[in-house]
């Protein structure tokens, strides 16, 4: 369906994925995914142009499908007040706080760009865009994919015309793809989720969440998946845009110390436990809508990282981080698939070693 040789999809991790990572995965035979929500048209053209020059392989462009946040000054001011003590501690002033919504809503301009670029696959997170926009995406010839965290969401996506569905288990790092409900207490693990979605829909199912080695890939196929999407394992690839602080935190954090929190953006996401999550969350009450909470945290993050700390950094990370390997993106892609096909595991360095 996607025109790829291996059933491995690199997750479109915003801020982490690089051009070299996408190309490495694609050249190895998997599907490289470019997160495009935070890019403007010129940036997207430039990056896709470089990818197309360096590899003829299929490409996935990914977009978030959130609605424009309803600005609530009371909530936003209350959020900033909760952060005031951290501003004082780091020698910052409230005037240095940022505001606004840094991630634009998917709209007609994105469709214009997709019609120009014609990626082979377009994937979405948080549901799907409105029907008139989705139809424009479909007319580009791209295969359409989105994430489901419960069977009800998978059925909705199939009825809306998705060509394949990503079953995102509770173990996954980063933002939950929920769009019909957002209660973290109702989330489902991958082992229970995948076979139920496979039984409920007719389109192919892609397993995501907690898959970081060949055993996870084999398990996903045993459950009925047609492919896997891997995110956290790519944090340790040489091409990842990951700071040494981030990499060390992901490497050393046991699975029980990753948590679901809405502190960083207003939507539930799995991260490594950090100071701000412990002190203000993990689930903040009366938070501004996604992605408004992120902006006032940005100065705190920059100042803290400048001191060698990750107190205010969103360390997106799934529960499988300790299973990762220090490999290139291409080598990781081949290893995951080759081990599934042939039962072989090359000699590589475990990231925890």
N, C-alpha and C positions, 0 to 999 in steps of 0.2 A: 504493500500500500504506500509506503513512504519512499520506496526506491533505495533502501539501504541494505547492506549485506548482513549486518549483525543486529540483533534485537535489543540494542542498548541505546537509550536516550540519555544524554547529559542534561541534567535539570537546568532550567534557565534562572540561575541564581543572580539576582540583581546586585551589582557592585562587586561580584566575585568572578563572573565569567569574563574571559578576555578573548580577543580575536584568535590568538594562538590556541587557546583551549578548544574553541569551536572547530577550528581547522584540524587540530590533532584528532579529535573525536571523529570528524567526518572522514578524514583520510584513512582512519583505522577501520571504517565501515559502519560506524554508528551514526546517530543523528545528533549533530551539534545544534545547540539551542542558544539563540541570542536574545537576552531580555531587552526589549525595546521601549518599554513604557517611559523610562526616564530620559530617553534620547530624543533630540529634536530631529527634524527631517534631514537636515544637513549631516548630522552625526550618523544617522542610520544609513544614509546613502554611502557615506565614506567607509563605514565599517563593512557593510554588505559588499561594497565594491571591492574592498581588499580581500574579503573571503572568497568572492567569485573569481578574483584573479589567481588565487592560490589553490583553489580546489574546485572541481566541477561537481562535487557531491551535494546531495540535498541539504537544505537548511531549514531550520525551524525558527520563526520569529514569534516571540512570546509577548503577550500584553496582559496587564491587570484589567479587570472589568469592574472596578469599583464605581459607585455613583459619586457625583460631585458632593463633597461634604456640606452639610447644612451648618453654616457657621453659627456657633453658639458662644457669644462673648463671655457669658457667665462661666461656662465650662472651661474655656480657654484661659481665662484669668485665674480660675481656681487651679488649673494645671500649672500655670506659671508660678503661682504662690507656693505650690508644693515643691517646686524646684529652686525657690529663692535661696534656701539655706545652702544649697550646693553651689549656687553662683557666688555667694559670699565666701564660702570655703575656698574656692578656686580663684578668688580675686577678680571675679567678673561682676558686671553690673547688669541689671535687668534690661537696660537699653541695648545690651549686646545680644539679647535674645532674638531669635528669628521667628517669623510667623509665616503663615500661608500654607498652600498645598503644593508640595514639590513634584507630585506625580500627576500629570494631566489625565483626564478621563478619556477613554478610547472614543474617538469620534470620526467625523467624515474626513478630516485631514489624514488620519491614520489609514483610512481606506484608500485615499488618493495615493499614498505612498506604497501601499501593498499592491495596488494596480500597476504601479511603476516598477516595483522590484520583483514581483511574482515569486515569492518564496514557495517552496514545495509544501511546507507545513506551516500553519498558523495555530498556535496554542494560546489558550486563555486560562486565567486564574480568577476565582471569585465568580464563576458562572460564565455567561456569554453576553456580548453586546446586544443592543436592541435588534429586532428582526431585520429592519431595513439595512442596518450596517452589516449584520451577519451575511445577508444575501449578497452584498457587494463583495465581501471577503470570499464567499463561495464562487462568485463569478471569475475570480482571478485564477481558479483552478487549484487552489491550495486545499489540502486536506485539513479539516478542522478538528481540534482536540481541546478538551477541557478537563478539569479535575473534579472528582466527586469524593466526598468523605462519608456518604451514606448511600444506601441503595436508592432512596427517593431522589437524590440529586442525580444519580446515574441515569435513572429512568427519564428524568426531565431533560438531561443533556441529549439522550438518544432521541427523544421526541422532538427536540429542537434541531436535530440534524447533524449531530457530531459524528464524525467518521470513526473515531475511537475515543475511549474514555480512560483517563488516568485515575486509578483507584488509589487515593492517598491515605495511607494508614496513619494512625495516631503517632507512630514512631518518627515520622518525617520531620526534618528540620525546616526552619523557615515558616512562612505564613501558611496557615491552614487554608485550604481551598474552599471552605464552606461558603455557601450562599443562601441556603434555605433555613439554616439556623446557625447560631454562633456560640452555643453553650459548650465550652470545652469538656464539661462533665459527660457529654453525650458522644464523645468521639469514639471511634472504633479502631482496633488494631488491625494490621494488614492481614494476618492469618484468618481472621473472621470476615474481613471486608471483601477480599478478592473473590473467593468462591461464591459469595452471595451476589455480588455484582455480575460475575460471569454467568450465573444462572438466570439473572433477571434481564439481561440485555442481549441483543443479537450482534452488536458491533464488537470489535476486538477490545480487550481490556489490557491496560498497561499498569503494572504494579509499581508503586512508589512508597517508600518509607521503610527505613531499617535495612535496606539492601546495600551492602558495601563489599561483599566478597562473593565468590562463586557459589557458596552454599545458599545465600539469599536468592541468587538468580535461579538456581535449581528449584528452590522451594516455591518461588513465584510461578514457575512453569508447571510445577506439580499441582498448584492450586487452580490452574486454568488460564493464567495470564498468557498473552501473546507477545509481550515485551516487558521490559523494565525501564523505569526512569530512576537514575542514580544522581544524588546531589552531594551529600556530605562527603562521600569518598573522594570527590574531586577537589575538596578543600586542600588536600595534601599534594596535589599535582604541582609541578614546578611552574605551570602556566597560570595558576590561580592568582587572582589579585587579593592576596591574603597577607596581612602584616605578620611579622614574627610573633607579636603578642597574641593575635587571633589564632594563629596556627598552634601555638603552644597551649592555649586554653582548650582548643578543640581536642588536641592530642591527649591532654591530661584529665579531661572531664569524664567521669564515669557516667553511664546512661541515666542513673537515678539523679544526677545533678544537672540534667537538662530539664527545662520546665516550659510549660505553655504560659505565655504572658501576653498582655495587650499593652504593656507599658510603653513600648517603643513606637508603635504606630497607631494604636487604637483597635487593632485587629489581633486575634489570637495567633501566636507564632511560637515555635519551639526554639529556644536559645540555650546557651550555656548560662548557668546561674551566675549573676553578677550582683554587685552591691545595690544598684538602683532597683533591680527586680526584687531583691529580698526586702528592701526598705519601703518600697511604694507599691508592691504587687504581691504575688505575680499577676493577679487580675485586679487592675485598678478600677475603682468605682467611679461612675460619672465621667468617664474619659471623653475627650473630644473625638469626633469621628475621624476615621482613617482618611488621609495619613497625617492629619494636623499635629498630633503630639510629637512627631519626629523633629519638627523644626526647632522648638525651644531646647531640645536635647543636644542639638548639633554643637553649640559652643562648649557645652560641658564635655562632650565626647572629645573634642579637639584638645581642650586644655588637659583633660585627664590622660589621654594618650601621650601628650607631650611630656608627662611625668612618668611614663612607662606603666600606666595602669589602664584597665579596661572597665572601670566602674560604670561608665555610661555608654559603652559600646554594645550594639546589638550583635552578639556573637551567634548568628544563625547556625544551628547545629542539630543534627538528628541523634537518635539514640545509638547509632551504629558507628560512631566516630572511631572507637578503639579498634574496629575491624579494618580500618583503612590501610592503604599501602602508599609508600612514597614512590610513586611512579609518574611518568609523563601521562598526559591525557590519552594519548594514543595507546600506550602500553597498558594502561588501566582498562581501556575499552576492550582491547584484544584479550586481556587476561580474564576478564569477567565472562566473555563469551566462549573463549577456548576451553576454559575449565568446565563450562556447562556441556560443551560438545564432546570433549575428549577425556574429562575427568583428571586433567593434569593441572598442577599448580607450580609455576616457575619459582625459582629462588629469588625472593624479593625481601626488602626490609619492611617490617611491620612498623607503623608510625609510632607505636608506643615503645619501641626498642631504643 
